[in-house]
Amino acid sequence: MPLPRLTRLILNENEIATAANFGGHKALQYLDLSKNKLTSTEGIADMPALQHLDLSENEIAEVSSGLKNMKSLSKLILAKN
């Protein structure tokens, strides 16, 4: 469910296991998905305004191509994966 005015979203420590179908938040600038159970970045895409993405302390083994194409992303945190 895209939320067109959402600019900041913090979902850390929620035991989230997948980010499938998470994309489409056009105004989102800050996303914190740290300390969850993500194994992939698949689904985190189509967020042209995203500047800060924290995926630390998950179980991510590889970064999907959708994430690699985010032009506005200036801070990507992948520590402790």
TORKE-775498 format. One record per residue: residue number from 0; residue in three letters; x, y, z of N, C-alpha, C, CB in turn. Coordinates in steps of 0.02 Angstrom, whole numbers, plus 50000, padded with zeros to 5 digits. Each point is the difference from the previous one (the first is absolute). Glycine has a CB too. Layout:
NUM Ala X Y Z X Y Z X Y Z X Y Z $
...
END
This chain:
0 Met 50042 49941 50000 49958 50059 50000 50044 50062 50000 49908 49938 50061 $
1 Pro 50103 50093 49882 50040 50061 49997 49968 50058 50038 50043 49961 49890 $
2 Leu 49999 50075 50147 49978 50059 50037 50037 50059 49969 49978 49934 50109 $
3 Pro 49989 50105 49849 50034 50051 49960 50033 50057 50038 49919 49972 49915 $
4 Arg 50062 50041 50147 50030 50055 50038 50050 49976 50053 49896 50064 49980 $
5 Leu 50113 49872 50027 50045 49972 50049 50073 50015 49982 49917 49909 50024 $
6 Thr 50120 50123 50022 50070 50016 49987 50049 49963 50046 49962 50112 49961 $
7 Arg 50014 49864 50096 50044 49967 50049 49963 49940 50029 50058 50110 50028 $
8 Leu 49975 49832 49972 49969 49939 50025 50052 49960 50039 49918 49998 49904 $
9 Ile 50066 49988 50159 50045 49962 50043 49964 49936 50021 50058 50106 50042 $
10 Leu 49968 49837 49936 49970 49935 50014 50052 49952 50030 49918 50017 49907 $
11 Asn 50129 50011 50131 50052 49957 50029 49972 49956 50056 50086 50087 49970 $
12 Glu 49946 49856 50040 49984 49953 50054 49927 49976 49997 50086 50055 50070 $
13 Asn 49892 49923 49870 49932 49975 49992 49997 49929 49973 49966 50117 49981 $
14 Glu 50090 49849 50013 50004 49932 49974 49972 49994 49930 49991 49959 50116 $
15 Ile 50017 50093 49844 49978 49999 49930 50046 49953 49961 49955 50119 50008 $
16 Ala 50015 49834 49956 50039 49950 49964 50004 50012 49925 49968 49920 50088 $
17 Thr 49989 50122 49885 50001 50014 49929 49981 50072 49986 49973 49880 49977 $
18 Ala 50055 50147 49970 49982 50068 49979 49965 49997 49932 50099 50048 50064 $
19 Ala 49878 49893 49918 49965 49991 49936 49942 50050 49994 50032 49877 49999 $
20 Asn 49964 50153 49943 49946 50049 49986 50003 50061 50044 49930 49905 49963 $
21 Phe 50128 50113 50061 50006 50058 50044 50008 50065 49961 50051 49927 50087 $
22 Gly 49969 50069 49851 50015 50060 49960 49939 50042 49984 50093 49937 49953 $
23 Gly 49920 50120 50016 49947 50043 49977 49986 50061 50043 49953 49900 49951 $
24 His 50087 50109 50100 49991 50059 50044 50042 50057 49971 49979 49927 50104 $
25 Lys 49992 50111 49852 50036 50050 49960 50033 50055 50040 49920 49975 49910 $
26 Ala 50052 50045 50147 50027 50055 50039 50045 49978 50057 49898 50064 49972 $
27 Leu 50107 49871 50040 50039 49974 50057 50073 50018 49993 49919 49905 50012 $
28 Gln 50109 50127 50039 50070 50021 50001 50042 49960 50049 49963 50113 49966 $
29 Tyr 50007 49862 50087 50036 49967 50055 49963 49935 50017 50042 50112 50046 $
30 Leu 49993 49832 49950 49970 49935 50016 50048 49961 50044 49936 49999 49891 $
31 Asp 50039 49981 50167 50039 49960 50047 49966 49932 50008 50041 50104 50061 $
32 Leu 49992 49845 49913 49976 49931 50007 50053 49958 50038 49933 50010 49893 $
33 Ser 50104 50023 50150 50054 49965 50037 49970 49953 50052 50076 50098 49981 $
34 Lys 49966 49854 50039 49984 49952 50052 49934 49962 49986 50061 50073 50082 $
35 Asn 49934 49902 49856 49944 49958 49981 50028 49933 49978 49930 50100 49966 $
36 Lys 50033 49864 49993 50021 49934 49977 50001 49997 49923 49952 49949 50104 $
37 Leu 50064 50107 49865 50002 50002 49927 50059 49959 49974 49947 50114 50002 $
38 Thr 50040 49847 49945 50053 49961 49969 50018 50027 49931 49961 49900 50063 $
39 Ser 49999 50148 49913 50010 50028 49934 49974 50072 49999 49990 49886 49947 $
40 Thr 50035 50153 50005 49975 50068 49990 49946 50001 49945 50111 50048 50038 $
41 Glu 49873 49894 49936 49949 49995 49948 49935 50031 50024 50054 49895 49956 $
42 Gly 49918 50148 50003 49938 50035 50017 50010 50072 50021 49956 49891 50033 $
43 Ile 50105 50125 49987 50015 50070 50018 50021 50034 49935 50036 49971 50121 $
44 Ala 49916 50062 49848 50012 50031 49934 49948 50054 49987 50051 49893 49957 $
45 Asp 49959 50143 49989 49953 50051 49977 49987 50053 50054 49948 49915 49925 $
46 Met 50106 50108 50106 49996 50054 50049 50051 50053 49981 49962 49920 50093 $
47 Pro 50021 50122 49858 50048 50047 49972 50028 50052 50048 49941 49983 49895 $
48 Ala 50025 50032 50159 50023 50051 50048 50041 49970 50057 49899 50067 49971 $
49 Leu 50107 49868 50033 50034 49968 50057 50073 50020 50003 49921 49903 49992 $
50 Gln 50099 50124 50065 50069 50023 50010 50036 49958 50053 49964 50115 49968 $
51 His 50000 49861 50082 50031 49963 50056 49964 49934 50008 50032 50108 50058 $
52 Leu 50005 49837 49940 49972 49933 50009 50043 49961 50048 49952 50002 49883 $
53 Asp 50019 49980 50173 50035 49960 50051 49973 49929 50000 50020 50103 50071 $
54 Leu 50022 49851 49907 49983 49928 49999 50048 49961 50045 49955 50012 49882 $
55 Ser 50075 50021 50165 50048 49967 50044 49967 49948 50044 50070 50103 49999 $
56 Glu 49970 49849 50023 49979 49947 50046 49940 49961 49975 50044 50069 50092 $
57 Asn 49961 49909 49844 49952 49954 49971 50038 49937 49980 49925 50096 49958 $
58 Glu 50052 49869 49992 50033 49940 49976 50008 50003 49924 49953 49933 50096 $
59 Ile 50063 50127 49879 50003 50013 49928 50066 49974 49971 49926 50101 50015 $
60 Ala 50068 49858 49932 50059 49972 49968 50018 50036 49935 49971 49891 50050 $
61 Glu 49980 50139 49917 50014 50037 49938 49951 50057 49990 50047 49896 49950 $
62 Val 49976 50154 50013 49960 50060 49987 49967 49993 49931 50077 50072 50072 $
63 Ser 49858 49939 49924 49964 49992 49937 50014 50057 49952 49911 49939 50061 $
64 Ser 50075 50051 49876 50013 50051 49949 49954 50061 50009 50036 49910 49922 $
65 Gly 49905 50081 50105 49955 50057 50013 50031 50050 50047 49903 49925 49981 $
66 Leu 50132 50052 50068 50033 50043 50048 50060 50036 49968 49962 49925 50093 $
67 Lys 50072 50040 49865 50059 50029 49967 49982 50058 49954 50055 49888 50007 $
68 Asn 49883 50115 49970 49978 50051 49953 49971 50062 50033 49979 49909 49921 $
69 Met 50022 50096 50145 49972 50058 50034 50051 50057 49998 49931 49926 50076 $
70 Lys 50055 50123 49882 50047 50055 49987 50008 50049 50058 49970 49988 49881 $
71 Ser 49978 50022 50160 50003 50048 50055 50032 49971 50063 49899 50054 49953 $
72 Leu 50110 49881 50050 50025 49967 50060 50072 50024 50014 49926 49900 49978 $
73 Ser 50083 50132 50079 50067 50025 50018 50028 49963 50061 49970 50111 49952 $
74 Lys 49987 49855 50085 50024 49963 50059 49966 49932 50002 50022 50108 50063 $
75 Leu 50018 49840 49932 49977 49931 50003 50039 49965 50056 49969 49998 49876 $
76 Ile 49995 49978 50174 50033 49967 50057 49983 49926 49997 49995 50106 50071 $
77 Leu 50057 49852 49922 49992 49928 49995 50041 49963 50053 49979 50012 49878 $
78 Ala 50041 50022 50174 50043 49970 50052 49966 49941 50034 50053 50112 50018 $
79 Lys 49986 49840 50001 49978 49940 50038 49947 49960 49964 50026 50061 50103 $
80 Asn 49988 49924 49834 49957 49955 49961 50037 49936 49986 49940 50097 49948 $
END
